[in-house]
Amino acid sequence: MSKKSLPHLHYNDVQHYYEQAIAELPSILNIQKSDILTDQDVCEYLQISVKTLRKFCREDKIPYTRLGGRYYYIRQVFALNLLKLCND
């Protein structure tokens, strides 16, 4: 497999590509508002406390996104990650 060299990009170019990718991400993954889980949703599903959930997040066992001091989880990613953890 050959490595592709990236052309020299300026910060503004990288920022533009990043913003474009983020804007297209929901349509690529087909994420709906109902696919965004909160701490409460995950804790109820796993029957664990928020403290335990934070521990799992710190240990990279559960992927999350943190926005405005709150943690959010994408349902599809969460489900795939649970399958992976069960198979390990």
RODO-2510 file (C-alpha; in nm, 4 decimals, decimal comma):
residues 88
     n   res          X          Y          Z
     1     m     0,0000     0,0000     0,0000
     2     s     0,1481     0,3319    -0,0987
     3     k     0,1209     0,6398     0,1155
     4     k    -0,0429     0,9418    -0,0370
     5     s     0,1284     1,2664     0,0310
     6     l    -0,0917     1,5490     0,1431
     7     p    -0,0514     1,8810    -0,0291
     8     h     0,0663     2,1654     0,1869
     9     l    -0,2450     2,3073     0,3503
    10     h    -0,2875     2,6306     0,5344
    11     y    -0,4836     2,6540     0,8575
    12     n    -0,7794     2,8155     0,6786
    13     d    -0,7943     2,5261     0,4305
    14     v    -0,7882     2,2692     0,7091
    15     q    -1,0548     2,4622     0,8998
    16     h    -1,2740     2,4722     0,5885
    17     y    -1,2407     2,0947     0,5284
    18     y    -1,3095     2,0263     0,8970
    19     e    -1,6249     2,2409     0,8998
    20     q    -1,7443     2,0799     0,5770
    21     a    -1,6897     1,7278     0,7149
    22     i    -1,8676     1,8108     1,0413
    23     a    -2,1614     1,9618     0,8502
    24     e    -2,1965     1,6456     0,6397
    25     l    -2,1482     1,3994     0,9255
    26     p    -2,5148     1,3724     1,0331
    27     s    -2,6247     1,2912     0,6785
    28     i    -2,3440     1,0387     0,6353
    29     l    -2,4250     0,8601     0,9616
    30     n    -2,7975     0,9358     0,9340
    31     i    -2,8031     1,0608     1,2937
    32     q    -3,1341     1,1903     1,4233
    33     k    -3,1970     1,3855     1,7425
    34     s    -3,3354     1,0678     1,9000
    35     d    -2,9959     0,9001     1,8388
    36     i    -2,8231     1,1307     2,0864
    37     l    -2,8149     0,9760     2,4330
    38     t    -2,7600     1,1550     2,7634
    39     d    -2,5925     1,0327     3,0813
    40     q    -2,9325     0,9398     3,2176
    41     d    -3,0167     0,7292     2,9099
    42     v    -2,6884     0,5368     2,9258
    43     c    -2,7010     0,4906     3,3032
    44     e    -3,0565     0,3555     3,2870
    45     y    -2,9692     0,1184     3,0036
    46     l    -2,6541    -0,0164     3,1718
    47     q    -2,8032     0,0104     3,5223
    48     i    -2,4991     0,1945     3,6544
    49     s    -2,4402     0,5212     3,8374
    50     v    -2,3124     0,8399     3,6760
    51     k    -1,9884     0,7965     3,8721
    52     t    -1,9356     0,4530     3,7139
    53     l    -2,0217     0,5919     3,3709
    54     r    -1,7571     0,8642     3,4126
    55     k    -1,5041     0,5966     3,5100
    56     f    -1,5844     0,4005     3,1928
    57     c    -1,5488     0,7190     2,9873
    58     r    -1,2088     0,7972     3,1435
    59     e    -1,0960     0,4419     3,0664
    60     d    -1,2094     0,4858     2,7022
    61     k    -1,4585     0,2015     2,7369
    62     i    -1,7486     0,4234     2,6300
    63     p    -1,6964     0,6874     2,3594
    64     y    -1,8586     1,0228     2,4267
    65     t    -1,8726     1,3824     2,3139
    66     r    -1,8572     1,6629     2,5663
    67     l    -2,0352     1,9853     2,4836
    68     g    -2,0981     2,2675     2,7275
    69     g    -2,0003     2,0545     3,0258
    70     r    -2,2449     1,7769     2,9340
    71     y    -2,1683     1,4335     2,7997
    72     y    -2,3486     1,2942     2,4945
    73     y    -2,3376     0,9538     2,3314
    74     i    -2,4360     0,8553     1,9778
    75     r    -2,6688     0,5545     1,9919
    76     q    -2,5104     0,3727     1,6948
    77     v    -2,1546     0,4203     1,8234
    78     f    -2,2631     0,3230     2,1751
    79     a    -2,4253     0,0005     2,0504
    80     l    -2,1232    -0,0959     1,8379
    81     n    -1,8921    -0,0270     2,1287
    82     l    -2,0991    -0,2515     2,3583
    83     l    -2,0745    -0,5325     2,1046
    84     k    -1,6978    -0,4854     2,0900
    85     l    -1,6673    -0,4889     2,4702
    86     c    -1,8750    -0,8066     2,4913
    87     n    -1,6547    -0,9813     2,2362
    88     d    -1,3277    -0,8869     2,4100
***
